[in-house]
Amino acid sequence: MKLPEKNDTFLLPTMSLVGSILLISHILGYISPWWALVYVPLLFMGHAQEYKTLFYSKSGEVKK
């Protein structure tokens, strides 16, 4: 049995959105600096997900 493929693309992945909200909350002083341990990885993972769909095809080759 094969899992269904994800064919839809989002403008902003959930990880990037949550990471951005936490970053802004930290800058504005609503949350403690310890939240950086959460929002920094979220931002990196969200951006990696965005760039993966931009530059790589489904077979793993770089798009031209």
LINJOFEN-V175315 format. One record per pair of residues at least 24 apart in sequence whose C-alpha atoms are under 10 Angstrom apart, sorted by sequence separation. I is the first residue (numbers start at 1). J is the second residue. D is the distance in Angstrom with one decimal. If there is no record, write none. Layout:
i	j	d
I	J	D
I	J	D
This chain:
i	j	d
15	39	8.7
16	40	9.6
18	42	7.3
19	43	5.1
16	41	9.5
17	42	8.7
18	43	8.1
19	44	8.8
15	41	8.9
16	42	6.2
17	43	8.1
19	45	9.5
20	46	10.0
15	42	5.2
16	43	5.0
19	46	8.2
14	42	9.0
15	43	6.4
16	44	7.8
18	46	9.3
14	43	9.7
15	44	8.6
16	45	7.5
17	46	8.1
13	43	9.7
15	45	6.8
16	46	4.5
15	46	4.8
16	47	6.7
13	45	9.4
14	46	7.3
15	47	8.4
16	48	9.6
13	46	6.0
16	49	9.2
12	46	8.1
13	47	8.2
15	49	9.0
16	50	9.1
12	47	8.9
13	49	7.6
12	49	9.7
13	50	7.3
12	50	7.7
11	50	8.4
10	50	8.5
9	50	8.9
9	53	8.2
